[in-house]
Amino acid sequence: MKKNLISPIVLILVVVVAAYLVIGQTSYPPLTGPISVVDALGRTVQVELPVDRVIITGKSAFPITSVAYMFSSARSVLYGLDQRTASVPLFRAVDPSIDAKTVSSDLGAGSDAPNVEELAKLNPDLVIFKTVVKLQVAESLESLGISVVYVDLENIDSYLRDVRLMGKLFGEEPRANKIAGYYEEKYRYVLSKTSSLPLSNRPRTLFLFYSVKGGTISFNAPGSRWLQTMMIEVAGGYPLSKELGGGGWNTVSFEQIAQWNPEIIFIVTYSDNPSPASVKENILHDPLWRDVAAVKEGRVYAVPDDSHLIAIGSWDTPNSRWILGQLWMAKKIQPTIFTELDLTAEVRQFYREMYGLDEVGAGEIMQQITGDL
């Protein structure tokens, strides 16, 4: 008899809980109507939701696109992409119809002053720029009734803030909170193991961008305020680039490198010709470098990259995969502290959870990765 009496009670509880969950789902802010947001420049911007036509362009637009594609609605509202962005394997896996979103007109992709006239012709609801794009461009577009929002994405705090901002713009705030939570969890995991390390336990680490721009070979190190410098410090190293000024790239001579005598060197080229791996091999076998500690110990590493297009897929830049670069650096700089960190599993989880790829899709992107994963 007791067994028969329990079943109706359980049934009532299930119905009540289900009804509560349905009501709870409706408690989210409405996804239609005007909203007011504060962008990375501190500007208050009015945006009408839902946004149906969104353009991301201008200088350093690729990090923004990499974040946008973590939101499912981006697949239907993004357009005006340049051909280079549309060729990224990860974006193509997430958005099979990406070719239809590209434009041949000159919107000023890569410029700090995108073409206002060409942008306006495409009649967007919203344009998203990186903070390096000139404010006059936004003002001109806004005078035409087009909303413009700036994002930064240059450090952990601005990354979390801007992910949540984009979640509001795409009408997916719960998703934005999940994305931000993932980044914060992984970042705090690394920091929790390295924050108390004394200077004596932090290997001298040098991040180098090998450039052949204009036919001139140069080695460049990031400034003290750049993401790469922060990543090395969080990963448990002493970033030699802390000794350089500000942001931007600083050309460094071999004499300076030899004086620093780094114990670890990370190499990027943002190119396949030459690739980071080939530059790494040249350094390891060049007699000029043989007395550098990192070369002696074989601790020269090519930074992983999953798209091989300028800096779009390199894991040190402020695109969505920088968090993978953070985990990777931690494993390379402090291997004994991060023995339990399974990078392959972390990377696979990232592509699945952040971009919604299935096991096969995640595996295909992983096969694209170059560098010393």
Secondary structure as UniProt FT lines:
FT   HELIX           2..25
FT   TURN            26..27
FT   STRAND          33..38
FT   TURN            40..41
FT   STRAND          44..49
FT   STRAND          54..56
FT   TURN            59..60
FT   HELIX           62..68
FT   TURN            69..70
FT   TURN            72..73
FT   HELIX           74..77
FT   HELIX           83..86
FT   HELIX           89..94
FT   TURN            96..97
FT   HELIX           98..101
FT   TURN            109..110
FT   HELIX           116..121
FT   STRAND          126..130
FT   TURN            131..132
FT   HELIX           135..142
FT   TURN            143..145
FT   STRAND          147..151
FT   HELIX           156..169
FT   TURN            170..171
FT   HELIX           173..194
FT   TURN            195..196
FT   HELIX           199..201
FT   STRAND          204..211
FT   HELIX           213..215
FT   STRAND          218..222
FT   TURN            224..225
FT   HELIX           227..234
FT   TURN            235..236
FT   STRAND          238..239
FT   HELIX           240..243
FT   STRAND          249..252
FT   HELIX           254..260
FT   STRAND          264..268
FT   TURN            273..274
FT   HELIX           276..284
FT   HELIX           287..289
FT   TURN            290..291
FT   HELIX           293..296
FT   TURN            297..298
FT   STRAND          300..302
FT   TURN            310..311
FT   TURN            315..316
FT   TURN            320..321
FT   HELIX           322..333
FT   TURN            335..340
FT   HELIX           343..355
FT   HELIX           359..366
FT   TURN            367..368
//
